[in-house]
Amino acid sequence: MDILHEPFMQRALIAAALVGITAPTIGTYLVQRRQAVMGDGIGHVAMTGVALGFLLGTSPIWMATLVAIVGAVGMELIRSRGKTSGDIALAMLFYGGLAGGVMIISMAPGGSTANLNSYLFGSISFVSPEDVTAVVILAAFVIAVTLGLRRQLFAISQDEEFARVTGLPVRALNLLMAVTAAVTVTVAMRIVGLLLVSAMMVIPVAAAQRVARGFAATLSLAMAIGVVVSLSGTAATYYIDAPSGATIVLLAIAVFVATTALSTPLARRRAKAARAAEEVCTRDDVKV
């Protein structure tokens, strides 16, 4: 296959596979916590980090990671206080990050908003060897946290108060989850883009929930869907010359539609099997 002979496609496919794994893993917890739009907010904040990278002549990915982590921690602290003014503070943080990125990039030498396009919507042709190295390191961190601490993260996603009673360090775990979400955004921004990364955190999970039963099954299936659509979308981009982020997200939506169509007869089959099992139990009770 000629696609695998191109160095830039080799790099893009590696990054896409890691995006497909990491985004749904942290997304599974965020969806469970009803914080599906958190990735979108972090993406806005990360724009300031990308612009600072251009301004200071440093790596946009590492600078975006730093700024996104600071923003995510701020979001978590605002959320944990639970004040009515929290929504306003979050909105100011989100849009301030977006506006700050646009303003700072205009101050960078030779900078313009055109420099941000590949970070906003993803671009396979701009994935450099240095980007791949950064993505691998950051993805390893995300996978280690989301899978290594899956029991603890699941507990706080289900019921924070119960998790606190059992002795779990809820505040620390919440902050760790926020940091992990921020790192995931910067992992995905080169392939999917900052404005679409939240979709990869949510849509594969939503698709998996349609047909999977239980948290572990949902997590595994969401990761599988993420990898398939990320690799397929990246490969399709090579042939049709389309934005990689848009292609991947549209494929994810197509999978969601397919699993939704599949879930209706599957649910009926499960309900029928449950009724049959209940009838068997009832007859056994009568005989006894």
N, C-alpha and C positions, 0 to 999 in steps of 0.2 A: 504493500500500500504506500503510495507516494506521500500520503499525509504524515507518515511516521518518519520519513526521510528528511523532513524539514525541521531544523533545530528549533525554530520558534514554536512550531506545533508540538514538539516534544515537551518543551517547557510549559506550553499552555495546557496540554492534557494532564500533566502532573499537577499543576495548580488547580485545574478543574476537578480532578478526582478528590483532592484535599478539601476543596470547597464543598463538594457533594457529601463528604463525610462529616465535616465539622458543623456546617450551618444547621442541618436538621438535628444534630445531637443537642446543641444548646437550645435550638428552637423547640424541641420537645418539652423541655422544662418551662420555657417562657410561655408556650401555649397553655400548659397545665396551670400556670400562675395567672393566666389572662393578661399577659404582658406582651402580646404578639407584636405590638408596634414599637417595642423598645429598640429593636434593631434599626428601624427607620430613624429614630431620634439620634442614636449613636452615629449613624451614617452622616447626618447633618453636622454633628459636632466634629467628626473626623475630617470633614472638608477643611476646617481651619488647620488641622495638622498637616494635610497635604500641601496647602498653600505655604505654611511655615517652612516645610521642607524645601520648596522652591526658593523661598526668600533667603534662607540660611545656607543653601547649597548642600543640604544633607539629604539622606534617603527619605522620600515622602512616605514610604511604608512605615518606617520606624517612628518617624515624627507623628504620623497619623495614629499609630498605636498608642503612643504616649498621651496625646491629646484625647483620644477616644476613651482611654482608661480613666483619665481625670474626669471627663464628662459623665461616664457611666457611674462612677462612684458618686458624683454629685446627684445624678438622677436617683440612685438608690437611697441616698440620705434624705432627699426630698420626699420620696415615696414612703420611707419608714416613719417620717414624722406625721404623715396623714393629715396635714392641715388643708383647709379648703383652698388656700392660696397656692397649693402645690401645683395644680394644673397650669396656673399662670406662670409660675417659676419654670416649669418644664418647657412650656411653649417659648419662653424667652431664651432658654438654653438652646433649644433646637434651632430656632430661627437666627439666634445670635451666632451660632456656629456656622450656619450657611452664609449669612451676611459677612461674617468675619473672614471666611475663606475667600469669597469674591473680592473683598477689599484688600486682603493681604497679597493675593496673587497679582493684583494690579500694581503693587509696589515692588514686586520682585523684578530683577533685571531681565528685560525681554519677556516678562510674564504677561499673560492675558488669560481670559476665561477659557480660551481654546485649549490651554494646557490642562485644564481640569476635565475635559470631556472623557478621556479614556478612564479616568478615575470615577466619574459619575455614572457611566453606563457600561464600563468594561470594554477591554480591547485585547484580543489574543496576540496581536502583533507587537504590543508594547511590553510583554512579559520578558524581562531580562533575566540572565542567570542569577544576578543579585536578588531579584524579586523572588525567584524560586527558592533560594536559600532562606530568605526571610519567611516565606510562606510555610516551608517545611518546619522550621523552628516553632513558629507560632501555632501551626496546626497540631504539632506534637503536644504543646501545652494544653490546647483545647481538648484534645482526645484524652489526655491523662486526667484532666479534671472531670470531664463529663462522664467518662466511663469508670474511672477509678473511684469516684465519689458518688456514683449513681444512687446508692441507697440513701445517703444523707441528703443529696439534692432532691431526690424524689420526696423525701419526708417533709422538707420545708416547702416544696411546691404544693403538696397536698394540704397540709395544715401546720402553719407556723407555730401556733400556740401549743399543739400537741408535741411538736418537735422540740420546743423549748422545755416542756415539762419532762421529756425523756432525757434531757441533759445535752442536747446538741447545741453547738455554738451558732445559733441562728443568725446573729448579726454578721459574724465572720463569713458564714456560708453565703449569705445574701450578697455581701460585698464581693466574694469570690465569683459568684455567678455573674454579677454585673461586669467584673473585669473580664471574665471569659467571653461574655457576649461582645464586649468591646474588641477583644483580640480577634474574634470570629469575623467581625465586620472588616477588619483590615486584611484578614486572610482572603476574604472574598472580593475585595474591591477591585482587584486587577482583572478578574474574569467576569464578575456579575455587575460590579459598579456599586457605588455608595447609595444611589437612589433606589436600587432594586434588591439589595442584599437582604432586606427584611423579608422579601417574598420567598427567598430560599430557606429562610428560617421557619417559615410558616406553612407554605403550600405543601411541601412533601409530608409534613406532619399531619396536616389536615387530610391529605389523600390517604395516608396510612391509617388514620383513625376510622376511615369509612369501612375498612375491611378487617383490620386487626383487632384482636381482643387482648386487653391487658397492656400494661405499660412497656414491658420488655419487648413484646411483639411489635408494638407501635414504633418504638425506638429503632429496632432492627430494620423494619420495613421502610421507615422514613429515610434512614441512611442509604438503603439500597436504591430507593427512588431518587434521592439526591445525587448519588453517583451516576446513575443511568442518564438522568436528564442533563447533568453537567457535562459528561463526556459526549453525549449525543449532540447537545447544543453547540459545544465547542467544535466538534467535527463538522457539523452542518455549516457553521460560520465560515469555515475554510472554503467550502464549496460554493456558498451562495453570497459570500461577502456581506453578511449582515452583522449588526451589533451583537456581540456574544451574550451580553446580559439579557437583552430582550428575547433572544432566541431561546435561551435556557429557561427563562421564566414562563414563556408561552408554552414550552414543552411541559413544564411542571403543571401548568393550568390544565393542559390536555390530559395529563395523567389523573389529575383531581377529578375532572369530568368523567373519565372512564371508570375510576373507582367508585364514584357516586352512582353511576349507572349500574355497576356491579353490586353495590351494597344492598339495593332494594330486594332483589331475589335472594341474596345471601341471608338477609335478615329474616325473610319469610321462611326460608329453609330452617334456620336456627330456631325460629319460633315454633315451627311445626314439630321439630325434633324435641323441643322442650315440652310441648303439649303431650306428645306421645310418651315421653319418659314419665310425665306426671300421671298419665292414665295408667301406666304399668304399675307405678307405685300405689295408686289408689286401689287397683284390683288386688294387689298383694295384701294391702291392709284389710280389705274386705274378707279375703280368704282366712287371714289370721283371726 
